[in-house]
Amino acid sequence: MKITGSSVLPARREDIELTTAAGLTLVGELALPADRDPVATMICLHPLPTHGGMMDSHVFRKASYRLPALADIAVLRFNTRGTESVRGRSEGEFDRAEGERFDVAAAIEYAEFTELPNVWMVGWSFGTDLTLMYGLEPDVAGAILLSPPLRFSRPEHLEAWAADGRPLTALVPELDDYLRPVEARERFAAVPQAEVIAVDGAKHLWVGDTERVLDEIVSRLNPQAQVPLPREWDGPMERADSSAYADRTTAVFRDQPR
């Protein structure tokens, strides 16, 4: 059967709760391969919650649907403080990338406590700023940035990644609303190991380009997996209802014209 946007492949899926240092409860989900241990883990940091971003933003939702089965990757998604999705609302309020440092720490600590392997941060839009600002923790192997706006992060955060040397990949849409490839290469030149990949024809929200994004993620987290990922699945498959998010796919950065 062809794998479509609503295809849900087999996995062990568990609703989880993360607890921050200040005692806030954040809601999330962990998806693991159905019948084996994962070889890598992606912690998803979602787009701006004030403009529709959440743990179910479509790239991360589809990653949880597919990557445990297709690439042996564990997918940990959660709502940062004050963010709501079908899974529920995390406690607290949006804090413009300040208090969210404790949300990122709680996710990394959860991965460490549950002994998830080869942990990578995968941030998207606002989540890329959180990754750059707070992702350099001992248990993190590297990071992937999707549509990085470099809106909240500052030069000193790029300098910290440069000094640390851990792998950093930025996927930059050709038609991004905020930061396009030429400027992205200039900004990320401060990080010698950073790989900036321009994606022709893509836009900030990656609508229509999910497969390319997932392929790039898998090639770094599990180089032994088949890439491009299979587009068909010979086995049990469920269909997800994404109608709850029909009005939340084009809002991110609506107030930030290029």
C-alpha positions in Angstrom: 0.0 0.0 0.0 1.2 3.5 -0.8 2.3 5.6 2.2 0.4 8.8 2.3 0.2 11.7 4.7 -2.3 10.0 6.9 -0.6 6.6 7.0 0.3 5.3 10.5 2.7 2.4 10.5 3.1 0.0 13.4 5.0 1.3 16.5 4.8 1.2 20.2 3.2 4.5 21.0 3.0 5.8 24.6 1.6 9.1 25.9 4.2 10.6 28.2 4.5 13.5 30.6 7.7 15.6 31.1 8.3 17.5 34.3 10.3 20.7 34.3 12.7 21.8 37.0 9.9 24.2 38.2 7.3 21.4 38.3 5.4 22.2 35.1 3.9 19.1 33.3 4.4 19.0 29.6 2.4 16.5 27.5 3.9 14.4 24.8 4.3 11.1 23.0 7.1 8.6 22.5 6.9 6.3 19.4 9.3 3.3 19.3 9.8 0.5 16.8 7.1 -2.1 17.3 9.3 -5.2 17.9 12.9 -4.1 18.4 15.0 -1.4 20.0 15.6 1.9 18.3 19.0 2.7 16.9 18.6 6.5 17.3 16.2 9.1 18.8 14.9 12.4 17.6 13.6 14.9 20.1 11.2 17.2 18.2 11.1 20.9 19.0 8.1 22.4 17.3 7.4 25.7 15.5 6.1 28.9 17.2 3.1 27.9 19.4 1.6 31.4 19.2 1.2 30.8 15.4 0.0 27.2 15.3 3.1 25.3 16.1 2.8 22.2 18.3 4.0 18.6 18.7 1.6 17.6 15.9 2.9 20.0 13.3 2.8 17.9 10.2 6.5 17.0 9.7 6.8 15.8 13.3 3.5 14.0 13.2 4.5 12.1 10.0 7.9 11.3 11.5 6.2 9.6 14.4 3.9 7.8 12.0 6.7 6.4 9.8 10.2 6.5 11.2 9.9 3.9 14.0 8.8 1.3 11.4 10.9 2.5 8.4 14.2 3.5 10.1 14.2 2.1 13.6 14.2 5.7 15.0 12.4 6.6 18.3 10.4 9.9 17.9 9.8 11.9 21.1 7.4 14.8 20.6 6.0 17.1 23.2 4.2 20.5 23.6 6.3 23.2 25.1 4.9 25.3 27.9 1.4 26.7 27.1 1.1 24.8 23.8 -2.0 22.7 23.0 -2.7 19.9 20.6 -5.1 16.9 20.5 -2.7 15.3 23.1 -3.6 18.1 25.5 -2.2 21.3 26.8 1.2 21.6 28.5 1.2 23.7 31.7 2.6 27.2 31.8 2.7 30.0 29.2 4.7 30.8 26.1 7.9 32.5 27.3 9.6 33.7 24.1 12.4 31.1 24.3 13.4 31.9 27.9 11.5 29.5 30.1 11.5 27.0 27.3 15.1 26.2 28.2 13.6 24.0 31.0 11.2 22.3 28.6 14.2 21.3 26.4 16.1 20.1 29.5 13.1 18.0 30.6 12.9 16.2 27.2 16.6 15.5 27.2 16.5 14.2 30.8 13.6 12.0 29.9 15.5 10.5 27.0 18.5 9.9 29.3 16.3 8.4 32.1 14.6 5.9 29.6 18.0 5.1 28.0 17.0 6.2 24.5 20.0 5.8 22.2 21.9 8.3 20.0 19.8 11.4 20.8 19.5 14.1 18.2 17.6 17.4 18.5 15.4 18.2 15.5 14.0 21.7 15.6 11.6 23.3 13.2 11.3 27.2 13.0 11.0 28.3 16.6 12.3 24.9 17.6 15.5 25.6 15.8 16.2 28.5 18.1 15.5 26.3 21.1 17.9 23.7 19.7 20.7 26.2 19.1 20.2 27.9 22.5 19.7 24.9 24.7 20.5 21.7 22.8 24.3 21.4 23.6 23.8 18.9 26.4 26.1 15.9 27.1 23.6 13.3 25.9 22.9 15.0 22.6 24.8 13.6 19.5 23.9 16.4 17.1 21.1 18.6 15.7 19.0 19.1 12.6 17.4 22.5 11.9 14.3 22.8 9.7 13.6 26.3 8.4 15.9 28.1 10.9 14.8 31.8 11.3 17.6 32.6 13.8 15.0 34.8 15.5 15.7 34.2 19.2 19.1 32.6 19.0 22.1 34.9 19.0 25.7 34.8 17.6 27.1 33.4 20.8 24.9 30.3 20.4 26.4 29.7 17.0 29.8 30.2 18.5 29.1 27.6 21.2 28.2 25.0 18.5 31.3 25.9 16.6 33.5 25.5 19.6 31.8 22.2 20.6 32.1 20.6 17.1 29.0 18.4 17.2 27.3 17.9 13.8 24.7 20.5 12.8 22.6 20.4 9.7 20.3 23.2 8.5 17.6 22.5 5.9 16.7 25.8 4.4 13.8 26.2 1.9 14.5 28.1 -1.2 11.4 30.2 -0.7 11.5 30.5 3.1 9.5 33.3 4.6 12.3 34.3 7.0 15.8 33.0 6.2 16.7 31.9 2.7 19.8 29.9 1.6 22.2 32.6 0.6 21.8 34.5 3.9 21.7 31.2 5.8 25.1 30.2 4.5 26.5 33.6 5.6 25.0 33.2 9.1 26.1 29.6 9.6 29.6 30.3 8.3 30.3 30.9 12.0 29.9 27.2 12.6 32.6 25.4 10.5 31.0 21.9 10.8 27.5 23.2 9.9 26.0 21.8 6.7 23.5 24.1 5.1 21.3 22.3 2.6 19.1 24.4 0.2 15.9 22.7 -0.8 14.7 23.9 -4.2 11.1 25.0 -4.3 10.4 24.4 -0.7 8.7 26.8 1.7 8.9 27.5 5.4 6.2 24.9 6.3 7.5 22.1 4.1 4.1 21.4 2.7 4.6 18.9 -0.1 8.3 18.3 1.0 7.9 16.0 4.0 9.5 13.1 2.3 12.7 15.1 1.5 12.9 16.3 5.1 12.4 12.8 6.6 15.0 11.3 4.2 17.6 13.9 5.4 16.8 13.2 9.0 17.1 9.5 8.6 20.4 9.7 6.6 22.0 11.3 9.7 20.4 9.5 12.5 20.5 6.0 11.0 22.9 5.9 8.0 22.2 2.1 7.6 18.6 2.7 6.8 17.2 2.8 3.3 17.1 6.3 1.9 15.0 7.5 0.1 12.6 5.9 2.5 10.1 3.4 1.1 7.0 5.0 -0.3 5.0 1.8 0.1 4.3 -0.5 3.1 3.5 -4.2 2.9 1.9 -4.7 6.3 -0.7 -3.4 8.7 -1.4 0.3 8.4 -3.8 2.6 10.1 -5.2 6.0 8.9 -5.0 9.1 11.0 -7.6 11.8 11.1 -5.8 15.2 10.8 -8.9 17.3 10.4 -8.3 18.8 13.8 -5.4 20.7 12.4 -6.9 21.9 9.1 -6.7 25.5 10.3 -3.2 25.3 11.8 -0.9 24.5 8.8 -0.3 27.9 7.3 -0.3 30.2 10.3 3.3 29.9 11.5 5.1 33.3 11.0 2.1 34.8 9.4 3.0 38.1 11.2 6.6 38.0 9.9 6.5 38.8 6.1 9.9 38.5 4.4 
